[in-house]
Amino acid sequence: MTSAGELRSGKGHKDENFPVASWIIHPRHRAPILAFYNFVRTADDIADHATLPAQDKLDQLDRMQDELLGSGAAQPEALALREALAARGLSPQHALDLLTAFRMDVTKLRYESWDDLIHYCSFSAMPVGRFVLDVHGEDRATWVANDKLCAALQINNHLQDCGKDYRTLNRIYLPLDALQASGVSVEMLGEARASAPLLDCLHKLAVRNEQLLAESRAFSAEVQDKRLGMEIAVIDIFARRIADLIKTRDPLSERVHLSKFAMLGLAASAAAGEWLRRLGGRAPLSRLSTGA
């Protein structure tokens, strides 16, 4: 039987659009966050596997859940997370929610509306930030802003990869009612360049996504842990810059990802800004314009 680890894509935490347990996070928190990431990355790669039959994907995800909950120890990613949760006295619920999202990836290929997409994000994205907050012992009141930022990150990713998702997995996360309103057929997602109606739709969705970012503006200031606040500020500025790129470029034919150099510069600026803000006791500044 193929193990879950053998189905990994090779993508790691350094390849994401946002920092994962970066040097900013205190060392004592990095191990459980990375254990969570490795479990989630493995499950995500199973759901996204290009040739694995759907039922095999669901069976693999079920095995990962069983082992996370204590039945067996054949999957190292599940065992590592199980041990990390036990060491911190944390619930597996956030990981279980993500497994629900990955099962949806296998069985649900279309999303009817923005609300339908946000519901998916409540399983696919929001639990990631909630887990990090729990690791840091943050108050659950921070979940409101977390959920907005995490959903925005997920939707940025959907907009960036809309062509690839359709071509390789026949998966469309863009709300069908938004496509219809712009006069877009799903087949347009398979073209080498986005048509004018598709660009109109993508740009409008990017603008709508910016509203989620506006609603999470104070998130970095809401957390008590200074290092985590800096990490959130970095994630926030990455998300805003990517939304800016999507508003002005064609994800089917142009680069809408940040370069490593740009990420480094933005990270340094955002982390330093959050640190200075905390030293001065100021309210968080708007990061809607990054100038990068």
Secondary structure as the mmCIF struct_conf table of DSSP 4:
data_model
#
loop_
_struct_conf.conf_type_id
_struct_conf.id
_struct_conf.beg_label_comp_id
_struct_conf.beg_label_asym_id
_struct_conf.beg_label_seq_id
_struct_conf.end_label_comp_id
_struct_conf.end_label_asym_id
_struct_conf.end_label_seq_id
BEND BEND1 ALA A 4 ALA A 4
HELX_RH_3T_P HELX_RH_3T_P1 GLY A 5 LEU A 7
BEND BEND2 GLY A 10 GLY A 10
HELX_RH_3T_P HELX_RH_3T_P2 HIS A 13 ASP A 15
BEND BEND3 GLU A 16 PHE A 18
BEND BEND4 VAL A 20 ALA A 21
TURN_TY1_P TURN_TY1_P1 TRP A 23 ILE A 24
BEND BEND5 ILE A 25 ILE A 25
HELX_RH_AL_P HELX_RH_AL_P1 PRO A 27 ALA A 47
TURN_TY1_P TURN_TY1_P2 ASP A 48 ASP A 48
BEND BEND6 ALA A 50 LEU A 52
HELX_RH_AL_P HELX_RH_AL_P2 ALA A 54 LEU A 68
TURN_TY1_P TURN_TY1_P3 LEU A 69 GLY A 70
BEND BEND7 SER A 71 SER A 71
HELX_RH_AL_P HELX_RH_AL_P3 PRO A 76 ARG A 88
TURN_TY1_P TURN_TY1_P4 GLY A 89 GLY A 89
BEND BEND8 PRO A 92 PRO A 92
HELX_RH_AL_P HELX_RH_AL_P4 GLN A 93 THR A 107
BEND BEND9 SER A 113 SER A 113
HELX_RH_AL_P HELX_RH_AL_P5 TRP A 114 SER A 124
TURN_TY1_P TURN_TY1_P5 ALA A 125 ALA A 125
HELX_RH_AL_P HELX_RH_AL_P6 MET A 126 VAL A 135
TURN_TY1_P TURN_TY1_P6 HIS A 136 GLY A 137
HELX_RH_3T_P HELX_RH_3T_P3 ARG A 140 THR A 142
HELX_RH_AL_P HELX_RH_AL_P7 TRP A 143 GLN A 160
TURN_TY1_P TURN_TY1_P7 ASP A 161 ASP A 161
HELX_RH_AL_P HELX_RH_AL_P8 CYS A 162 LEU A 169
BEND BEND10 LEU A 174 LEU A 174
HELX_RH_AL_P HELX_RH_AL_P9 LEU A 176 ALA A 181
TURN_TY1_P TURN_TY1_P8 SER A 182 GLY A 183
HELX_RH_3T_P HELX_RH_3T_P4 VAL A 186 GLY A 190
BEND BEND11 GLU A 191 ARG A 193
HELX_RH_AL_P HELX_RH_AL_P10 ALA A 196 GLU A 215
TURN_TY1_P TURN_TY1_P9 SER A 216 ALA A 218
HELX_RH_AL_P HELX_RH_AL_P11 PHE A 219 GLU A 222
BEND BEND12 GLN A 224 GLN A 224
HELX_RH_AL_P HELX_RH_AL_P12 LYS A 226 THR A 248
BEND BEND13 ARG A 249 ARG A 249
TURN_TY1_P TURN_TY1_P10 PRO A 251 SER A 253
BEND BEND14 GLU A 254 GLU A 254
BEND BEND15 HIS A 257 HIS A 257
HELX_RH_AL_P HELX_RH_AL_P13 LYS A 260 GLY A 280
TURN_TY1_P TURN_TY1_P11 GLY A 281 GLY A 281
HELX_LH_PP_P HELX_LH_PP_P1 ARG A 282 SER A 286
BEND BEND16 LEU A 288 LEU A 288
#
